[in-house]
Amino acid sequence: AGVGKPGQTSAKIYSSALASPLRASPNDDVSSSAEITETRRAWLQNSASSLLLGSGMAFATPQSALAREVTDASSGLLPDLPPEAVRSYLQYRFPLQLAADFYMFDLQTMVANTDEYGGVNDLVASKGARGGSGGASRIEREYVNPMRIIGLSMPPEYADDIRDSQFAFEKAMAKLTKATNGIRRDLPVEIDSTAVPKAKEAWDEGRLALNSFFVTLNTATGLDNELKVIPPPGPNQLKEYGRNIRRYNEFMKKTKLCQNRGGPTLSAAWGQLMVSGYLQDSCGVEPPEA
Protein backbone atom coordinates (compact mmCIF):
# COMPACT_ATOMS: atom_id res chain seq x y z
CA ALA A 1 0.00 0.00 0.00
CA GLY A 2 1.19 3.52 -0.73
CA VAL A 3 1.70 6.27 1.77
CA GLY A 4 -1.71 7.52 2.82
CA LYS A 5 -2.34 11.16 3.45
CA PRO A 6 -5.49 12.78 4.74
CA GLY A 7 -6.60 15.84 2.94
CA GLN A 8 -8.75 16.02 -0.09
CA THR A 9 -8.20 16.94 -3.69
CA SER A 10 -10.47 19.80 -4.63
CA ALA A 11 -12.78 19.05 -7.52
CA LYS A 12 -15.37 21.02 -9.45
CA ILE A 13 -18.50 19.29 -10.62
CA TYR A 14 -19.74 20.52 -13.94
CA SER A 15 -23.31 19.70 -14.93
CA SER A 16 -24.83 19.75 -18.38
CA ALA A 17 -27.73 21.61 -16.78
CA LEU A 18 -25.49 24.69 -16.66
CA ALA A 19 -25.15 24.81 -20.44
CA SER A 20 -27.04 27.53 -22.32
CA PRO A 21 -29.92 26.25 -24.49
CA LEU A 22 -29.84 26.97 -28.19
CA ARG A 23 -31.94 29.90 -29.35
CA ALA A 24 -33.67 30.10 -32.74
CA SER A 25 -32.98 33.10 -34.93
CA PRO A 26 -35.99 34.93 -36.44
CA ASN A 27 -34.47 34.27 -39.89
CA ASP A 28 -34.32 30.47 -39.48
CA ASP A 29 -36.49 28.38 -41.79
CA VAL A 30 -39.21 26.03 -40.54
CA SER A 31 -37.04 22.91 -40.63
CA SER A 32 -34.25 24.61 -38.69
CA SER A 33 -36.76 25.82 -36.11
CA ALA A 34 -38.12 22.31 -35.73
CA GLU A 35 -34.62 20.92 -35.21
CA ILE A 36 -33.89 23.53 -32.57
CA THR A 37 -37.17 22.77 -30.80
CA GLU A 38 -36.32 19.07 -30.80
CA THR A 39 -32.79 19.80 -29.57
CA ARG A 40 -34.16 21.99 -26.81
CA ARG A 41 -36.67 19.29 -25.77
CA ALA A 42 -33.92 16.64 -25.68
CA TRP A 43 -31.66 18.94 -23.66
CA LEU A 44 -34.39 19.54 -21.08
CA GLN A 45 -35.10 15.82 -20.77
CA ASN A 46 -31.42 14.96 -20.35
CA SER A 47 -30.92 17.76 -17.82
CA ALA A 48 -33.91 16.65 -15.77
CA SER A 49 -32.65 13.05 -15.76
CA SER A 50 -29.19 14.20 -14.72
CA LEU A 51 -30.54 16.25 -11.83
CA LEU A 52 -32.86 13.47 -10.63
CA LEU A 53 -30.37 10.62 -10.91
CA GLY A 54 -27.39 12.60 -9.70
CA SER A 55 -29.05 14.76 -7.09
CA GLY A 56 -26.80 13.36 -4.38
CA MET A 57 -23.74 14.37 -6.37
CA ALA A 58 -25.14 17.73 -7.42
CA PHE A 59 -25.54 18.89 -3.84
CA ALA A 60 -22.49 17.11 -2.38
CA THR A 61 -19.46 19.00 -1.29
CA PRO A 62 -16.26 18.31 -3.24
CA GLN A 63 -14.90 16.51 -0.15
CA SER A 64 -17.79 14.06 0.06
CA ALA A 65 -17.98 13.65 -3.74
CA LEU A 66 -14.52 12.15 -3.81
CA ALA A 67 -13.39 8.97 -2.11
CA ARG A 68 -11.65 9.81 1.14
CA GLU A 69 -8.15 8.43 1.40
CA VAL A 70 -8.02 6.91 4.85
CA THR A 71 -4.91 6.34 6.92
CA ASP A 72 -4.71 2.77 8.21
CA ALA A 73 -2.17 0.40 9.74
CA SER A 74 -0.48 -0.12 6.37
CA SER A 75 0.13 3.58 5.67
CA GLY A 76 3.55 5.18 5.69
CA LEU A 77 5.94 3.78 8.27
CA LEU A 78 3.19 2.54 10.58
CA PRO A 79 3.99 -1.14 9.82
CA ASP A 80 7.48 -0.52 11.29
CA LEU A 81 6.12 0.75 14.62
CA PRO A 82 5.05 -1.42 17.59
CA PRO A 83 1.42 -2.59 17.33
CA GLU A 84 0.40 -0.57 20.40
CA ALA A 85 1.90 2.58 18.86
CA VAL A 86 -0.08 2.00 15.67
CA ARG A 87 -3.30 1.50 17.61
CA SER A 88 -2.72 4.60 19.71
CA TYR A 89 -1.88 6.74 16.70
CA LEU A 90 -4.92 5.65 14.68
CA GLN A 91 -7.13 6.16 17.73
CA TYR A 92 -5.94 9.68 18.53
CA ARG A 93 -4.89 11.20 15.19
CA PHE A 94 -8.25 12.83 14.49
CA PRO A 95 -9.04 13.90 18.10
CA LEU A 96 -5.59 15.49 18.28
CA GLN A 97 -6.11 17.46 15.07
CA LEU A 98 -9.52 18.56 16.33
CA ALA A 99 -7.84 19.65 19.57
CA ALA A 100 -5.38 21.68 17.49
CA ASP A 101 -8.34 23.25 15.67
CA PHE A 102 -9.80 24.32 19.01
CA TYR A 103 -6.42 25.67 20.11
CA MET A 104 -6.12 27.65 16.87
CA PHE A 105 -9.69 28.80 16.21
CA ASP A 106 -11.10 29.20 19.73
CA LEU A 107 -8.49 29.34 22.47
CA GLN A 108 -6.35 31.88 20.61
CA THR A 109 -9.35 34.25 20.54
CA MET A 110 -10.18 33.56 24.18
CA VAL A 111 -6.73 34.50 25.51
CA ALA A 112 -6.99 37.90 23.81
CA ASN A 113 -10.24 38.78 25.63
CA THR A 114 -10.34 39.06 29.42
CA ASP A 115 -14.10 38.43 29.36
CA GLU A 116 -13.27 34.88 28.26
CA TYR A 117 -10.74 34.17 31.00
CA GLY A 118 -13.33 32.36 33.10
CA GLY A 119 -13.76 29.92 30.22
CA VAL A 120 -9.99 29.57 29.90
CA ASN A 121 -9.74 28.61 33.56
CA ASP A 122 -12.55 26.09 33.13
CA LEU A 123 -10.43 24.27 30.52
CA VAL A 124 -7.80 23.38 33.12
CA ALA A 125 -10.13 22.86 36.08
CA SER A 126 -10.66 19.26 37.21
CA LYS A 127 -14.32 18.52 37.80
CA GLY A 128 -15.88 15.41 39.28
CA ALA A 129 -19.46 14.26 39.13
CA ARG A 130 -20.50 16.86 41.72
CA GLY A 131 -18.33 19.67 40.38
CA GLY A 132 -15.48 18.87 42.70
CA SER A 133 -11.97 17.64 42.06
CA GLY A 134 -11.11 14.23 40.71
CA GLY A 135 -12.15 14.35 37.05
CA ALA A 136 -9.70 15.13 34.28
CA SER A 137 -9.83 18.63 32.83
CA ARG A 138 -10.41 19.24 29.15
CA ILE A 139 -6.73 20.09 28.65
CA GLU A 140 -5.77 16.77 30.24
CA ARG A 141 -8.34 14.74 28.27
CA GLU A 142 -7.73 16.22 24.84
CA TYR A 143 -4.02 17.09 24.90
CA VAL A 144 -1.93 15.75 27.77
CA ASN A 145 -3.39 12.23 28.06
CA PRO A 146 -3.12 11.45 24.31
CA MET A 147 0.47 12.74 24.38
CA ARG A 148 1.25 10.49 27.33
CA ILE A 149 -0.45 7.40 25.88
CA ILE A 150 1.16 7.73 22.46
CA GLY A 151 4.55 8.52 23.99
CA LEU A 152 4.51 5.39 26.13
CA SER A 153 3.75 3.24 23.08
CA MET A 154 6.45 4.67 20.82
CA PRO A 155 10.05 3.46 20.36
CA PRO A 156 12.62 5.29 22.55
CA GLU A 157 13.95 7.45 19.71
CA TYR A 158 10.52 9.11 19.46
CA ALA A 159 9.25 8.65 23.02
CA ASP A 160 11.83 11.03 24.49
CA ASP A 161 10.88 13.85 22.11
CA ILE A 162 7.17 13.28 22.76
CA ARG A 163 7.73 13.41 26.50
CA ASP A 164 9.64 16.69 26.13
CA SER A 165 6.76 18.15 24.10
CA GLN A 166 4.26 16.98 26.69
CA PHE A 167 6.15 18.58 29.58
CA ALA A 168 6.58 21.82 27.62
CA PHE A 169 2.86 21.92 26.86
CA GLU A 170 1.92 21.30 30.50
CA LYS A 171 4.28 24.06 31.57
CA ALA A 172 2.69 26.47 29.08
CA MET A 173 -0.81 25.61 30.31
CA ALA A 174 0.29 26.24 33.89
CA LYS A 175 1.51 29.70 32.84
CA LEU A 176 -1.79 30.31 31.04
CA THR A 177 -3.73 29.36 34.17
CA LYS A 178 -1.64 31.70 36.30
CA ALA A 179 -2.12 34.60 33.87
CA THR A 180 -5.91 34.22 33.70
CA ASN A 181 -6.66 33.03 37.25
CA GLY A 182 -9.26 35.01 39.17
CA ILE A 183 -10.40 37.01 36.14
CA ARG A 184 -14.02 36.45 35.20
CA ARG A 185 -16.59 38.54 33.41
CA ASP A 186 -18.95 38.60 36.40
CA LEU A 187 -16.28 39.48 39.00
CA PRO A 188 -15.50 43.20 39.48
CA VAL A 189 -11.75 42.85 39.94
CA GLU A 190 -8.94 45.05 38.76
CA ILE A 191 -7.20 43.40 35.81
CA ASP A 192 -3.43 43.55 35.62
CA SER A 193 -2.27 45.22 32.41
CA THR A 194 0.14 42.32 31.85
CA ALA A 195 -2.59 39.66 31.97
CA VAL A 196 -3.32 39.58 28.24
CA PRO A 197 0.33 39.70 27.08
CA LYS A 198 1.22 36.91 29.52
CA ALA A 199 -1.76 34.81 28.41
CA LYS A 200 -0.82 35.26 24.75
CA GLU A 201 2.79 34.32 25.52
CA ALA A 202 1.65 31.16 27.32
CA TRP A 203 -0.65 30.28 24.41
CA ASP A 204 2.24 30.62 21.97
CA GLU A 205 4.50 28.42 24.09
CA GLY A 206 1.76 25.80 24.10
CA ARG A 207 1.45 26.14 20.32
CA LEU A 208 5.16 25.44 19.87
CA ALA A 209 4.98 22.41 22.18
CA LEU A 210 1.96 21.01 20.35
CA ASN A 211 3.68 21.60 17.01
CA SER A 212 6.81 19.75 18.12
CA PHE A 213 4.63 16.81 19.17
CA PHE A 214 2.93 16.76 15.76
CA VAL A 215 6.24 16.97 13.91
CA THR A 216 7.57 14.01 15.89
CA LEU A 217 4.46 11.97 15.07
CA ASN A 218 4.61 12.88 11.38
CA THR A 219 8.24 11.76 11.32
CA ALA A 220 7.60 8.53 13.24
CA THR A 221 4.67 7.54 11.01
CA GLY A 222 6.26 8.66 7.76
CA LEU A 223 3.06 10.58 6.98
CA ASP A 224 4.44 13.99 6.13
CA ASN A 225 2.17 16.86 7.20
CA GLU A 226 -0.71 14.56 8.18
CA LEU A 227 -1.06 16.37 11.49
CA LYS A 228 -1.22 20.08 10.67
CA VAL A 229 0.93 22.33 12.82
CA ILE A 230 -0.39 25.72 13.99
CA PRO A 231 1.31 28.71 12.32
CA PRO A 232 2.31 31.77 14.39
CA PRO A 233 -0.25 34.58 14.72
CA GLY A 234 -0.39 36.90 11.74
CA PRO A 235 -2.48 37.99 8.76
CA ASN A 236 -1.81 34.74 6.86
CA GLN A 237 -2.21 32.36 9.81
CA LEU A 238 -5.56 30.91 8.72
CA LYS A 239 -4.37 30.32 5.16
CA GLU A 240 -1.12 28.74 6.32
CA TYR A 241 -2.93 26.42 8.71
CA GLY A 242 -4.96 25.05 5.83
CA ARG A 243 -7.88 23.80 7.92
CA ASN A 244 -11.46 24.87 7.23
CA ILE A 245 -12.84 26.97 10.10
CA ARG A 246 -16.39 26.83 8.70
CA ARG A 247 -16.41 23.02 8.68
CA TYR A 248 -14.87 23.01 12.16
CA ASN A 249 -17.63 25.26 13.50
CA GLU A 250 -20.32 23.14 11.86
CA PHE A 251 -18.80 19.98 13.33
CA MET A 252 -18.67 21.48 16.81
CA LYS A 253 -22.28 22.70 16.62
CA LYS A 254 -23.54 19.29 15.56
CA THR A 255 -21.44 17.54 18.17
CA LYS A 256 -22.88 19.84 20.83
CA LEU A 257 -26.38 19.10 19.56
CA CYS A 258 -25.62 15.39 19.81
CA GLN A 259 -24.45 15.78 23.40
CA ASN A 260 -27.56 17.76 24.30
CA ARG A 261 -29.65 14.88 22.98
CA GLY A 262 -27.90 12.46 25.26
CA GLY A 263 -25.12 11.11 23.07
CA PRO A 264 -24.96 9.03 19.89
CA THR A 265 -27.64 6.48 20.88
CA LEU A 266 -30.31 8.93 21.99
CA SER A 267 -29.35 11.33 19.22
CA ALA A 268 -30.28 8.77 16.58
CA ALA A 269 -33.70 8.31 18.22
CA TRP A 270 -34.27 12.05 18.40
CA GLY A 271 -33.29 12.40 14.75
CA GLN A 272 -36.06 10.02 13.72
CA LEU A 273 -38.60 12.10 15.65
CA MET A 274 -37.63 15.36 13.98
CA VAL A 275 -40.09 15.92 11.16
CA SER A 276 -39.27 19.56 10.49
CA GLY A 277 -36.00 20.63 8.95
CA TYR A 278 -33.30 18.04 8.28
CA LEU A 279 -33.50 14.43 9.44
CA GLN A 280 -29.83 14.22 10.32
CA ASP A 281 -28.04 12.42 13.09
CA SER A 282 -25.63 15.05 14.36
CA CYS A 283 -23.26 12.37 15.67
CA GLY A 284 -22.71 11.08 12.14
CA VAL A 285 -21.30 14.37 10.87
CA GLU A 286 -18.28 14.13 8.56
CA PRO A 287 -15.08 15.09 10.42
CA PRO A 288 -13.66 18.43 9.26
CA GLU A 289 -10.66 17.11 7.36
CA ALA A 290 -8.51 19.71 5.64
Secondary structure, 3 states (H helix, E strand, C coil): CCCCCCCCCCCCCCCHHHCCCCCCCCCCCHHHHHHHHHHHHHHHHHHHHHHHHCHHHHCCCHHHHCCCCCCCCCCCCHHHCCHHHHHHHHHHHHHHHHHHHHHHHHHHHHCCCHHHHHHHHHHHCCCCCCCCCCCCCHHHHHHHHHHHHHHHHCCHHHHHHHHHHHHHHHHHHHHHHHHHCCCCCCCCCCCCCCHHHHHHHHHHHHHHHHHHHHHHHHHHHCCCCCCCCCCCCCCCHHHHHCCCHHHHHHHHHHHHHHHHCCCHHHHHHHHHHCCCCCCCCHHHCCCCCC
